[in-house]
Amino acid sequence: MAQFPEHFRWGAGTYSYQVEGAANEDGRGESIWDRFCSIPGTILNNDTGLVACDHYHRYPEDIRIMQELGIHLYNFSIAWPRIVPTGRGKVNPRGFDFYDRLVDGLLEAGIEPYATLYHWDLPQALQDELGGWQSRETAYAFAEYVDIVSRHFKGRIHNWLTLNEPAVTAFEGHEDGIHAPGIKDARIAWQTSHHFLLAHGLAVPILRANGDEQTRVGITLNFTQIDPATQSPEDQAAARFLDGKLHRWFLDPLFRGEYPADVLSQLGELAPKTEPGDLEIIARPLDFLGANYYTRSLVTHSPTGSLSDFGSVRAEGSEYTEMDWEVHPRGIYTMLVRLHREYHVPQVYIVENGAAFADTVSEDGRVDDPRRIHYLREHLLQVHAAIAEGVPLAGYSVWSLMDNFEWSLGYSKRFGITYIDYPTQKRILKASGYWYRDVIAANGLS
Ligand code: FCB
């Protein structure tokens, strides 16, 4: 029996654009994801977040599912365009109504809200007026929005995450162009990475000032185990650079107050412009780090020597999910131990971990997903091993509470422990959901 510590917190997550729908209701402004999805051919099957899981209207049922699971915390995000539709200036009071109902419903159900302030749905107006995250001003606009939100929820939301996965939104949104706003320019991408970190740092003291003694502030970063495909010096160098780009580029400024020197020197003129004092702002102490983990990548060097086009190979004999992501449970252990030993993070939460499989509903209305149970089980055993190593891990949240809009892959990928039948919006707890409920009840797994 792998027994978890007494006060270990179990959770599940969703994020605004992926589940809410109601894109044009109650004064919500346009986000860069609305605009991006409206371009034909951008998203698989031309899917959009217009309706999604209709969580905006069905949240009471979703809270009941959370209660049935017995989760202690719910990770969700607040959509900036609902609160300040044009990004800066006029606040939309109706934008708060949904989150008020949601947060109050959670609190009544005894579930702690863990709110992320930015999960990629930037108000389109800021993209149009400022160039979005290319501009330093967007970081200051974010700070204003954070001030508005944190004043509003004082005493009700105690756990704040400033940003989700800045590496993904910086590079997939601005270098690869497969996420909104669809820019393909490495220099811009690196510049946005700095502005994301600056935005985070500006938000930290605001959240503390508007909070109380229970307020806790963190940020969520994503981690992939990055290994070289071969032991050739070129592939090893590629793996080191990618680990630098996706992990150390964010960890080092946050926890050491500096950008990693090796990455900086490789970047040359791609390096972002910074101002004196920025790194002090970015490195303000945090209460916890949110960490996401899904997979491993075996990387090959770029044939052209460019810092953008690395390749990868499949790991022979490994299982792959519907995302074509390798199932590599040991990586979550390696990540946690690294965060503890190399970065001395005060506390860690696993904010996302999970897998997409091609789930179907059986004739008797059940969804059996043994591969997801296996995935979660193997990862939780590694998480347990990391706690035994002394990692200060306070909680684990599964991605996701329900199937949802998986960005450029639309609704084709199902990550939920609850199945969504999109035409009817019917929710069906999958076998993995019942399994997770039992893990939570036992606070461990056999
Ligand atoms: C993470 C995102 C989350 C979800 C999972 C599969 O990178 O934060 O929204 O799409 O991947």
Residues whose N, C-alpha, C, O or C-beta is under 5 A from the ligand:
A	BS01	FCB	E165
